Amino acid sequence: MVSRTIPVDSFDLVIFGATGDLARRKILPGLFRRFASGQMPEDAKLIGAARSEMDVTAYRQVVREALLEFADVESKPDDVIEGFLRHLEFVTVDATGDDGWSELRSLLRAGVVRAFYFSVAPSLFGDIAERLKTKGLADEDSRIVVEKPFGRDLKSAKALNASLATYFDESQIYRIDHYLGKETVQNLMAVRFANILFEPLWNAQFIDHVQITVAETVGVGGRGSYYDKSGAMRDMVQNHLMQLLCLIAMEPPSRFEPDAVRDEKLKVIRALDPVPPSDVVRGQYRAGKDLTGYLEDVEDPDSITESFVAMKVQISNWRWQGTPFYMRTGKRLRNRTSEIVIRFKETPHSIFGPNSGSAANEMSIRLQPNEGIDLRLTIKEPGPGGMRLVDVPLDMTFSEILGVKLKDIPDAYERLIMDVIRGNQTLFMRGDEVEAAWAWSDPIIETWENGDQQPDGYDSGSAGPESALELIHRDGRRWRELRG
C-alpha cells in the first residue's frame, strides 16, 4: 500500500533553540524526511534562531551532522541532502533582549504561512511571544508551537497560558505532545469511530478493564537534573498517558475537527475521580548488573522522586462507571513497549464447561515497537478429543499487513509540524485541557511532596515494584506481560 503525500502551502518556519538537542534529534530530521518525500514546497524557508554565534554556513554544517546521526540519509542522494540544506537560514537572537530580532524579521516573507517553534525552556516562552508581537514578526495568522512541560502544576500552567494568551489567540497556539502524532494513536480513533463493530461494546457493560503501559528500558541518563525535579508523574502520566486515556474513553465527537475532538477529551479529564493514595504506586529503580541506580544517576542519595508510577483510575460517567483504567509507566523496565490493552468481560455463561480453556477477548493497540493492533479471539483447538478452546490473535502489524516498512512510517514530529503548517489543531492540546489535567494531577503530587515516604524500589530490568503487581492483583486481574 502506497501512502499519499499531500503538499503543504509555502511557509517560513522559525525554530528557536535551533542548535539544541530536540531540534537536532527530532525537528530537523523530521523536516528533512518531509522534504525528501516531496511534501515541502520548493520555496519553504527554515530559519534557525539561537544564542550561538555562527553564520548560515556553519549552521548548515551543524544540521548536516545532525542528519547523519539521526536521519536516514544514507539512502538519499547527495543532491537531496544539499537541496534541504539550501532551505536553511540562521540568525543569532537574544530571547530576552533586543539583539537579532530585526535581522530575523528581515528573513521573513509576506504572503506565506509563518510559524514559530519554541524549542526552548518554558521560562522563555513569554519573552519570545512578547518580542514576536512587539517587534512585528507575528500577525493574526501566525502560529506558535510550544513544547512540554506546560508548567509543573496548575498554578504555573495557568500563568504560562496567560502569558501566551497576552500575545496570541488560542487558535494560534499549538501545544505539542508527540504521542498524539504516532500513527497507532491516530489509528485508535479510526478503529473506534470508523468501525460500527466496536462502538456497541465500548462501555462498562462489556469491557472489564483497560491497561495503558509506557515502559522504557533506559534510565534517566543525561536528563538526571531535569528528571529529578519532574518525576514520572509530571513527565509522563499528566500528559502522555492522560492523552491516551482520553482517546480511549472519549465520546464520539460530532466531527473530526479540532475543537470537537478536544471538547470530548476535556469531558473525560473532568470526569476523572480523585485517586486515593491506596490506588497509586510509585517506584524508583535500583542499581543492577553494570547499571547504576536512580539515586546515582541523579546524584542525590536522598531523592524521593519516582521513576515509576502505576495507578488505578476511575471515570464517573455513564459509559465507564465501574470499569477501572490501570496506567503504568517507568524507566529501566524489562522491555521497551507502549501499548493499550482493552480487556473485555468473559461470556456470561460458558456452554463448553469450566475446563474447556475459554478466555475473555482482548484487544491490544501497540504504539511501539512493532506498531499495530491485535484482537485475541477464542477458537477450537484443532484435533480430536472434545471441544478444547484456544486463544489466538488476529494480528494487524502495520509493517506486514499494509506493506509499510517501519522506517517509512512518518515520525510523530513530521506529522505534527505539517499539521501546524496546515493550521490543523486536532492533535494538539488546548489550554483548558492542560489545566484540567494538572487540576487532577496536583493532589496526587502534593501528597507525595508533603510526605517523606521513599518510592518502592525495583530491580533494573524487572516489571516494576511488587506493589504495582499487588495493585492490580487485589482486583483479581493481572498486568499484561511487558513484551518487547
Secondary structure by P-SEA (a helix, b strand, c coil): cbbbbbbbcbbbbbbcccccccccccaaaaaaaaaaaccccccbbbbbbccccccaaaaaaaaaaaaacccccccccaaaaaaaaaabbbbbbccccccaaaaaaaacccccbbbbbccccccaaaaaaaaaaaaccccccbbbbbcccccccaaaaaaaaaaaaaccccccccccccccccaaaaaaaaaaccccccccccccccccbbbbbbbbccccccaaaaaaaccccccccccaaaaaaaaacccccccccaaaaaaaaaaaaaaccccccccbbbbbbcccccccccccccccccccccccccbbbbbcccccccbbbbbbbbccccccccbbbbbbbcccccccccccbbbbbbbbbbcccccbbbbbbbbbccccccbbbbbbbbcccccccccccccccccaaaaaaaaaaaccccccccaaaaaaaaaaaaaaaaaaaacccccccccccccccaaaaaaccccccccccccc
